[in-house]
Amino acid sequence: MSSVEIKGTWEPEFNLVVDAFKANFDPQSATIEQGAAFTLFHQGRLVVDIHGGTRNAALEPWQQDTLVNVFSTTKGIAALCIAHLVELGRLGYNDRIATHWPEFAINGKQDITLAQVLSHQTGLNAFETPTTLDDLLDWELCCTKLAAQTPFFPPGSRTCYQALTFGFLVGEVVRRVSGLTIGEYLEQNICHPSNIDFHIGLPENQHARIADLFAPTRAPSMPKNMPSYALASMTNPVLRADFMLKSQTRCAQLPAVNGHGSANAVASLYELYSAEKGLISAETLALTTEVQSSRSDDLIGLPVHWAMGLVVNSLANTYGKEPKTFGHSGWGGSFGCHDPINRLSMGYVCNQMSPDLVGDARSQNLIKQAYACLG
């Protein structure tokens, strides 16, 4: 067992979760934790809020307020912004994107709906023209590219994970409807009122709190015979951990891949999916978690139950044993999820990135032990 000191608070009945968290630091682990944090709410109560390890190569300790890039875990937070706009009646999931973004209505995209964007069925899973990492920092450029692009397949006919383009598609809809960038919308309407420390576009004066990322020790395993358009999601451009450490990237708003927060923030945001919190109603939650696609995803290579920007549990039980649990995970291992039946909300963040695209062993064991503690 690791000698790393686990700091924070937890209820004694959740000791198994703390033990699982500490075990992730064991030198025998498949991915040895460097620094991490985990938070769990049960029935609205904060029952686990822990952290440990180090946040950078200088071995500075992980603190309660340490922030880290959670990559695609950000997508589930972007989806919460959309759900809030749906709750307010300013958006509908069946809205055509072109209704709010007229320039989008060309080259076969005039009928693409918000639901298809959120469930990765647009055929806009990658940029068609060569795109550099620095191009991702130019919001107008990327949105202009997508508005002009022809889908790789007829919208609605296939499913292919929009690794990077999801953020521009969703974020531009938020901007067109609200007049705010998605980072501004999240801060003003969701995070600030609830005192949640999560950011899409992190101000430079907060960068000293960020944990550095340690790249995976091997490349991820990719599905065989992947279509070229699916591969482009990962190669045009190739996302690198060191790019995410640049100050300009941290400040930029990339709603698909560069949200910065703590485990407490991620879990707190998923707790807001609960109708009891008052941000969205039970009716809106039902719409938000309605599965739109359950076919095999061309990039992931497995059937995924995509709802409105969220993954709903399937036979793989990604987020535990409750079929109605939903969430999103990020490259490297982070995740957030909410179980509306048991009213569990979880958040896990880390800085040692795992190469696994799905099924990170660290997060899977934390989820398993959380349910074991419920009996």
Secondary structure, DSSP 4 states (H G I P E B T S, - for coil): ---PPEEEEE-GGGHHHHHHHHHTTSTTSSS--SEEEEEEEETTEEEEEEEEEBSSTT-PBP-TT-BEE-TTHHHHHHHHHHHHHHHTTS--TT-BHHHH-GGG--TT-TT-BHHHHHTT-SS-SS-SS---TGGGG-HHHHHHHHHHPPPSS-TTS-----TTHHHHHHHHHHHHHHSS-HHHHHIIIIIHHHT--EEES--GGGGGGBPPPB--SSPPP--TT--HHHHHHHHTT---HHHHTSHHHHHS--TTT-EEE-HHHHHHHHHTTSGGGSSS-HHHHHHHTS--B-SBPTTT-SB--B-SSSEEP-TT-TT-S-TT-EEEE-TTS-EEEEETTTTEEEEEEESB--S-SS--HHHHHHHHHHHHHH-
